[in-house]
């Protein structure tokens, strides 16, 4: 028995998220099917976390156990021949039998991509969320530091969150203008609650378009009140950038 | 009767190109249907040019004639309610009855987006073409000037080209690195032959990956021989950026 770590990129558009659900097409389901078609083994694959419907991943780590005789470094090539074009395994390697793609995560980085326009722009619609003007970039940037460090982020989690502790540490956060009216928020943390990045993005966008005053952010974070934070920003702009162990 | 100019953005992924063809879903077909559903009029819409299957447009101009009482500046809003999400009319206005979206074109700019990777990357697959390494950016950049100016570009056109003259003027051409392994070729000209931008892109990519020597380009352009130029680069990377009148 060997434990194999895969690094997977996918465009989430067509999928009901990562996790297998009855009657839904999911990324996990597609990969488990590809493993079965490659090795003949019915296995469960464990990713660094679940992503919602429509969310993308640049490099999602996931492990599974196998007795296949295919060389670990070649498994990804075999899997890709059984996967649709919008899911690609970028690499595969053998890892220690005690390694766990979810429990051993040290750090995750998500990006949230959005553009500001009076109306939706189809060319960007696959990976960027649409935001209506006005959007004051400097104002939005000015509040980023309020999220840095260790906080109880329960006010930035959807009710569906199922964890014992809602305390998380945000190590890095930045907002960049990639071109006129196009922006990327990057957030690195030790982990994220359910919908946490999308609610942080929604809150920062609300500051940028004047719906939340910058000086309110500190008290919104401290309030632990979901109702005071911004809306959950749409899934299309979110991408899991990388995961460190 | 009023002549209306529309500016249209579309993601070409789902379409068999711009032009109406029997049994195919086309951008022109969708817009003519939306005009019919909005005004009750069966009209033909004239764009600045045809785009192939899979090619995108940031701002495609197109005109049509109508007797509708809807204000010219509001027509685009009405049309959008009858269009799928991957086609948006960005604006509408009345133009002179002699204006023609195709015959009056002074200048067009196309961009060709591509990335270099050992394997295809789903996250970028909607609007960027996949190129395998190696890709020497400086080498590719070094030959751009050979395309500038007025040439007979018949060697850079597909056989299907149906024009009286194959002489075109390229006014501007540039190649930029937008991020690590991601590139954009931008070409501005007075007009382009069938597949001309994609064949120029394919030729520049062939120089970048060492299949065509930089010092051959001048003679390839002069040869007017389609067989000597590079392959036609895939449609997915091509986008009509703007058109000037």
Interface residues (C-beta under 8 A of the other chain):
Chain A: X9 X10 X11 X56 X57 X58 X80 X85 X86 X87 X88 X90 X119 X120 X121 X122 X123 X125 X126 X127 X239
Chain B: X9 X10 X11 X56 X57 X58 X80 X85 X86 X87 X88 X90 X119 X120 X121 X122 X123 X125 X126 X127 X239
